[in-house]
Amino acid sequence: MPEKQQKHQTLVILHTNDLHSHFEQMPKIATCFKELRRRHEGNEILTLDIGDHLDRMRLETEGTGGAANIEIMNATGYEAMVPGNNEGLTYAPDALRSLFETKAEFPVIGSNILDADTGKVPAWMIPYHIVRKGGITVGLIGLTAAFTDYYELLGWDVQEPIKAAAYWVEKLRPQVDIVIVLSHLGLRYDERMAAEIEGIDVILGAHTHHLLEKPLHIRSTLVCAAGKYGQYAGEVEIAYNVRERRIERLAGRVHDVSGCEDDAEIAGILARNAELGRRALDIPVTDLAEPLELDWYGESPLGNLLASGLRRWMNAEIGLVNAGQLLRGLARGPVTLGRLLAVCPGPINPCRVKLTGSRLLQALEESLLPEFQSKPIRGFGFRGEVLGILCLDGLTVRYDPEGKPLRKIREVLVNGEALDPERSYTVGMIDMFTFGVGYLSLHEATDVEYLLPELLRDILGEELQHPERFQEAFESRWQPEGI
């Protein structure tokens, strides 16, 4: 006779989100997960990541094309993930396909991601995942933030996530006992899904780096999130009545992993990939005959060189970038890809926009104020410490250092001609400014065109291969009166 089915079963979900290639945390997470699995021995375990595991600011990720992350995820025992914007927007589709098809031992769920050409989910993704855990059937849906303008440039059609969630919940609900949404959308979207869509049991959140030490209970849905950078690991416990096909209890918590020992296997994988990354990025870009210095709070040749690169790359009249995008200057001698990554790590994209002279003038005035130069920025691809002064190309600004705030500038020349406050200028700048971050008047740009998948350091690397342009970078754009 068949064995009598157990009446009650417990499903334990282990989850992480927004690690952003903080490899130093990954051995601790693996230890935490092993301890939780031991603690829940006899129960069913499901291990998930909610996106932005990869971040190209780290040499382990950049130097291995993301393979270091996937190898560690495999060894840690992840069973599914949803891509975050850091995966989806910083890698070309072919690079992602190659990475996940050849390396990942777990499915990648993209419930609102279609190939723009075919209108179908890419072959290396699945729109949902049904997994059997003991006597429990679990349906997984994965949603990523719809940065439509960006994804279109990469050949993706990312659908509105709430509508996609409602569609897949309705499709899966009759087939499964438990519906879990892997949501790389942010807390507000998670709250909205829980409030508006019937049939979701658990939402595992990400994207806005929120930490829910106590999960939210919204109607019948448990909303969870484990912060950022691998500082915490999440745990959800679901007590399920198999005979009556219903959830009897939902509970969640997070675990601070700082006290965990490093798992030896994961630490070994990390060390090996760090060396592989270093070797891969030890490729010379140029050999500097003289240093290119950087100043976050004043004009500097490296900042000017990057601004001129943006102007040239985007075929614009003006180039603008904040000095804080660069972390340090470049010393005399060889510059490798690894050094370029260390100097300019952020996944920031260039863009071309139209800006009126009056909005440019506002940003230039703000750029002379210490409160703007020293402003800390969090998120939006920024990987620096402070905003920094605006680095310029195509502009000459004469100003009075002792003038009143927002009244310091005496004259602005655009390629030798006086700035016209009413005229629209073509500007090559960075996407971060279009999000209303930093110098706020730059957010009022029109005719915005993003360039993907190129990153800011790609432009800097191109400029560094043309030494004839260096002398121009030493020419002053910011010209104080009376000094």
C-alpha positions in Angstrom: 0.0 0.0 0.0 1.2 3.5 -0.7 2.6 5.4 2.2 0.0 7.7 3.8 0.6 11.3 2.9 1.7 13.6 5.7 -1.1 16.0 6.7 1.1 19.0 7.4 4.3 20.1 5.6 6.5 23.1 6.0 8.1 24.9 3.1 11.0 27.2 4.0 12.1 29.8 1.4 15.6 31.2 1.7 16.1 34.4 -0.3 18.6 37.2 -1.1 18.4 40.3 -3.2 20.5 43.2 -4.5 23.9 41.7 -3.6 25.5 43.9 -6.3 28.5 41.7 -6.4 29.4 42.1 -2.8 31.5 38.9 -2.9 32.8 39.4 0.6 29.2 38.6 1.8 28.6 35.5 -0.3 30.6 33.0 1.8 28.7 34.2 4.9 25.4 33.9 3.1 26.3 30.3 2.1 27.1 29.5 5.8 23.8 31.1 6.9 21.8 29.1 4.4 23.6 25.8 5.4 22.7 26.5 9.1 19.1 27.2 8.2 18.9 24.1 6.1 20.2 22.1 9.1 17.7 23.8 11.4 14.9 22.9 9.1 16.0 19.4 8.4 13.0 17.3 7.4 11.2 20.3 5.9 11.2 21.4 2.2 13.6 24.2 1.2 13.5 26.6 -1.7 16.4 29.0 -2.3 15.8 32.1 -4.5 17.5 35.3 -5.6 15.5 38.4 -6.5 17.9 40.1 -8.8 20.9 42.5 -9.1 23.3 39.8 -7.9 25.7 40.9 -10.7 27.3 44.3 -10.6 30.0 45.2 -13.1 31.8 47.5 -10.7 33.6 44.4 -9.2 36.6 42.9 -11.1 35.3 39.4 -10.2 32.2 40.1 -12.2 33.7 42.3 -14.9 36.7 40.1 -15.5 34.7 36.9 -15.8 31.7 38.3 -17.6 29.5 37.4 -14.6 30.6 33.8 -14.5 32.0 34.3 -11.0 28.5 35.2 -9.7 26.8 32.3 -11.4 29.4 29.8 -10.1 28.9 31.0 -6.5 25.1 30.9 -6.9 25.3 27.3 -8.2 27.4 26.3 -5.3 25.2 28.1 -2.8 22.2 26.1 -4.0 20.0 28.7 -5.6 17.0 27.2 -7.4 15.7 30.2 -9.4 16.3 33.9 -9.9 14.7 36.9 -11.6 17.0 39.3 -13.4 17.3 42.7 -11.9 18.0 45.9 -13.9 21.7 45.5 -13.1 21.7 42.3 -15.1 19.3 43.4 -17.7 20.7 46.8 -18.5 24.4 46.4 -18.2 24.8 43.4 -20.4 23.9 42.9 -24.0 21.2 40.2 -24.5 23.7 37.9 -26.2 26.1 38.1 -23.3 23.3 37.3 -20.9 22.1 34.4 -23.0 25.6 32.9 -23.2 26.2 33.4 -19.4 23.0 31.8 -18.2 22.7 29.1 -20.9 26.2 27.8 -20.3 26.8 28.5 -16.6 23.5 28.6 -14.6 22.2 25.4 -13.0 18.9 27.1 -12.1 16.2 28.7 -14.2 15.9 32.4 -14.8 12.3 33.7 -14.6 11.2 36.6 -16.7 7.5 36.9 -16.5 7.4 40.4 -18.0 10.3 40.2 -20.4 9.9 39.5 -24.1 12.2 39.6 -27.1 11.1 42.6 -29.1 11.6 40.9 -32.4 9.8 37.6 -31.7 7.3 38.8 -29.0 8.2 35.7 -27.0 10.2 35.1 -23.8 13.9 34.6 -24.8 14.9 30.9 -25.0 17.3 31.2 -22.0 14.4 32.4 -19.8 11.1 31.0 -18.7 7.9 33.0 -18.0 7.2 31.1 -14.8 8.4 28.1 -13.0 6.5 25.3 -11.2 8.4 23.3 -8.7 7.3 20.4 -6.5 8.5 20.4 -2.9 7.2 17.3 -1.1 3.5 17.3 -1.3 3.4 21.1 -2.2 3.3 22.5 -5.7 4.8 26.0 -5.9 4.4 28.5 -8.7 7.1 31.1 -9.2 6.7 34.4 -11.1 9.6 36.7 -11.8 9.1 40.4 -12.5 11.7 43.1 -13.2 11.5 46.9 -13.2 10.3 48.2 -16.6 12.9 50.7 -17.7 11.2 50.8 -21.0 13.4 53.3 -22.8 16.5 51.4 -21.9 15.3 47.9 -22.6 13.9 48.9 -26.0 17.4 49.9 -27.1 18.7 46.4 -26.1 15.9 44.6 -28.0 13.7 43.8 -25.0 10.0 44.4 -24.6 9.5 44.7 -20.9 5.8 44.7 -20.1 4.0 46.7 -17.4 4.7 44.5 -14.3 1.4 44.7 -12.4 -0.6 43.6 -15.5 2.0 40.8 -16.1 1.7 39.7 -12.5 -2.1 39.6 -12.7 -2.0 37.5 -15.9 0.4 34.9 -14.6 -1.2 34.6 -11.2 -4.5 33.9 -12.8 -2.8 31.3 -15.1 -0.8 29.6 -12.3 -3.2 29.7 -9.4 -5.4 26.7 -10.5 -2.2 24.6 -11.0 -0.3 25.2 -7.8 -0.8 25.3 -4.0 1.4 28.3 -3.4 2.2 31.4 -5.6 5.4 33.2 -4.9 6.4 36.4 -6.8 10.1 37.2 -7.2 9.7 41.0 -7.5 12.6 43.2 -8.6 10.2 46.1 -8.7 10.5 48.0 -5.4 8.4 48.2 -2.3 5.7 50.4 -3.6 5.0 48.0 -6.4 5.0 45.1 -4.0 2.5 46.8 -1.7 0.3 47.5 -4.8 0.5 43.9 -6.0 -0.5 42.6 -2.6 -3.4 45.0 -2.4 -4.7 44.6 -5.9 -4.0 41.0 -7.1 -5.8 38.1 -5.6 -4.0 34.8 -5.2 -0.4 35.8 -4.3 0.8 34.1 -1.2 4.4 35.6 -0.9 6.1 38.5 -2.5 9.9 38.5 -2.2 11.1 42.1 -2.9 14.1 43.9 -4.2 15.3 46.9 -6.3 14.7 49.7 -3.7 17.1 48.0 -1.2 14.4 48.0 1.5 14.8 45.8 4.6 11.7 44.3 6.1 12.8 42.9 9.4 9.2 42.2 10.0 7.3 41.2 6.8 4.2 43.1 5.8 0.9 41.3 5.9 -1.3 42.8 3.2 -4.6 41.0 2.9 -3.5 37.3 2.5 -0.1 38.1 1.1 3.2 38.2 3.0 5.6 40.8 1.6 9.3 40.3 2.4 12.7 41.8 1.5 16.3 41.3 2.7 17.9 44.8 2.3 21.0 45.1 0.1 24.6 44.1 -0.5 24.2 40.7 1.2 24.1 42.1 4.7 21.0 40.0 5.4 19.5 36.7 4.3 15.8 36.2 4.2 13.7 33.3 5.5 10.0 32.5 5.0 8.2 29.7 6.7 5.0 28.3 5.3 3.0 25.8 7.2 0.8 24.0 4.7 -2.1 21.5 5.3 -1.6 19.1 2.4 -4.9 17.3 2.9 -7.0 20.4 3.0 -4.8 22.2 0.4 -4.5 25.4 2.4 -1.8 27.5 4.1 -2.2 27.5 7.9 0.7 29.9 8.8 2.9 32.4 7.0 5.9 33.9 8.8 9.1 35.6 7.7 12.3 37.0 9.1 15.8 38.2 8.1 19.2 37.1 9.4 22.1 39.5 9.8 25.0 37.4 8.4 27.8 39.5 9.8 28.5 37.0 12.5 28.6 34.0 10.1 31.9 32.3 9.3 33.0 32.3 5.7 32.0 29.0 3.9 35.3 27.5 2.7 34.0 26.3 -0.6 32.5 29.6 -1.6 35.6 31.5 -0.4 37.7 29.2 -2.6 35.5 29.9 -5.6 35.7 33.6 -4.9 39.5 33.6 -4.6 39.9 31.7 -7.9 37.6 34.0 -9.7 39.2 37.1 -8.3 42.5 35.9 -9.8 40.8 35.1 -13.1 39.2 38.6 -13.1 42.5 40.3 -12.4 44.2 38.4 -15.3 41.4 39.2 -17.7 41.5 42.9 -16.9 45.3 43.1 -17.0 45.1 44.4 -20.6 46.7 47.7 -21.4 44.6 50.5 -22.6 47.3 53.2 -22.9 50.6 54.3 -21.3 50.5 57.7 -19.9 53.5 60.0 -20.3 52.2 62.2 -17.5 49.5 61.8 -14.9 45.9 62.8 -15.4 44.7 64.2 -12.1 41.2 64.4 -10.7 39.6 66.8 -8.3 36.0 66.3 -7.1 35.8 70.0 -6.1 37.6 71.7 -8.8 38.6 71.5 -12.5 40.9 68.6 -13.4 42.3 67.1 -16.6 40.8 63.7 -16.2 37.3 65.1 -15.6 37.8 67.4 -18.7 38.9 64.4 -20.8 35.8 62.5 -19.8 33.5 65.4 -20.6 35.1 65.9 -24.0 34.7 62.2 -24.7 31.0 62.4 -23.9 30.7 65.4 -26.3 32.5 63.6 -29.0 30.9 60.2 -28.5 27.4 61.7 -28.5 28.1 64.1 -31.4 27.0 67.1 -29.2 27.8 70.7 -28.8 28.5 70.4 -25.1 29.8 67.6 -22.8 28.8 67.4 -19.1 29.7 64.9 -16.4 30.1 65.2 -12.6 33.6 64.7 -11.3 32.3 62.3 -8.7 31.8 59.6 -11.4 35.6 59.2 -11.3 37.0 57.8 -8.0 40.6 58.8 -8.5 43.1 60.1 -11.0 45.5 58.2 -13.3 49.2 58.0 -12.5 51.9 58.1 -15.1 52.5 54.8 -16.8 50.4 51.9 -18.0 46.6 52.0 -17.6 44.9 48.6 -17.8 41.2 47.7 -18.1 41.4 46.8 -14.4 42.6 50.3 -13.5 39.9 51.8 -15.7 37.3 49.8 -13.8 38.8 51.0 -10.4 38.7 54.6 -11.5 35.2 54.5 -13.2 33.2 51.6 -11.8 29.6 52.8 -12.1 27.2 51.2 -14.6 26.4 54.7 -16.0 25.3 55.1 -19.7 25.9 58.1 -21.9 23.0 60.0 -23.4 22.3 62.9 -25.8 19.7 65.5 -24.8 18.5 69.0 -25.6 18.9 71.7 -22.9 18.1 75.3 -22.9 20.8 77.8 -22.0 18.9 78.9 -18.9 18.8 75.3 -17.5 22.5 74.9 -18.3 23.3 78.2 -16.5 21.3 77.0 -13.4 23.4 73.8 -13.3 26.6 75.6 -13.7 25.7 78.0 -10.9 24.9 75.1 -8.6 28.1 73.4 -9.6 30.0 76.2 -7.9 28.3 75.6 -4.5 29.9 73.4 -1.9 26.5 71.9 -0.9 26.2 70.5 -4.4 29.8 69.4 -4.9 29.7 67.5 -1.6 26.2 66.0 -2.0 26.2 62.3 -1.5 24.3 60.2 -4.1 22.8 56.8 -3.5 21.7 54.4 -6.3 20.9 55.3 -9.9 24.1 53.5 -11.0 26.3 55.9 -9.0 29.3 54.2 -7.4 31.1 57.2 -6.1 31.2 59.2 -2.8 30.0 62.7 -3.7 28.4 64.4 -6.7 31.4 66.7 -7.4 31.8 69.7 -9.7 30.6 69.6 -13.3 33.3 68.7 -15.7 32.8 70.6 -19.0 33.6 70.5 -22.7 32.5 73.0 -25.3 31.9 75.6 -22.5 34.0 78.3 -21.0 32.7 79.8 -17.7 34.0 83.0 -16.2 32.9 83.5 -12.6 33.5 85.5 -9.4 34.5 83.1 -6.7 33.4 85.7 -4.1 30.0 86.3 -5.7 26.7 85.5 -4.1 25.4 81.9 -4.4 23.7 81.3 -7.7 25.0 84.7 -8.9 28.7 83.9 -9.4 28.8 83.4 -13.1 29.7 86.5 -15.2 29.9 84.9 -18.7 29.4 81.6 -20.4 30.7 80.9 -23.9 29.5 77.9 -25.9 32.2 77.1 -28.4 33.2 80.7 -28.4 29.8 82.3 -28.5 27.7 83.8 -25.7 25.3 81.4 -24.1 21.7 82.1 -25.2 19.3 81.4 -22.3 16.4 80.7 -24.8 18.3 78.5 -27.2 18.3 74.7 -27.0 21.8 73.1 -27.0 22.7 69.5 -27.8 24.4 68.0 -24.8 26.3 64.8 -24.3 25.9 63.8 -20.6 25.1 60.9 -18.4 21.8 59.1 -17.8 21.8 59.7 -14.1 21.1 63.4 -14.7 17.9 62.5 -16.5 16.5 60.9 -13.4 16.5 64.1 -11.4 19.7 63.3 -9.5 22.4 65.7 -8.7 22.1 68.9 -10.7 18.3 69.1 -10.9 17.8 71.5 -13.9 19.5 68.9 -16.1 16.5 66.6 -15.4 14.4 69.1 -17.6 16.2 68.0 -20.7 14.2 67.0 -23.8 14.8 64.7 -26.8 16.6 62.3 -24.6 18.5 59.5 -26.4 20.3 56.8 -24.3 23.2 54.8 -25.6 23.4 51.2 -24.5 25.2 49.0 -23.6 28.2 51.3 -23.5 29.3 52.5 -20.1 31.0 55.6 -19.0 34.4 53.8 -18.7 34.1 52.7 -22.3 34.1 56.3 -23.4 37.0 57.1 -21.0 39.0 54.1 -22.4 38.4 55.4 -26.0 39.7 58.9 -25.1 42.8 57.5 -23.3 43.8 55.8 -26.6 44.2 59.3 -28.2 47.1 61.1 -26.5 46.8 64.0 -28.9 43.6 64.9 -27.0 45.3 65.1 -23.6 46.7 68.6 -24.0 43.2 70.0 -24.6 42.1 68.4 -21.3 44.6 70.6 -19.5 43.0 73.8 -20.9 40.8 75.6 -18.4 37.0 75.7 -18.7 36.3 77.2 -15.3 38.0 80.6 -15.3 37.8 82.6 -12.0 38.0 86.3 -12.1 40.7 88.1 -10.2 42.9 85.0 -9.6 
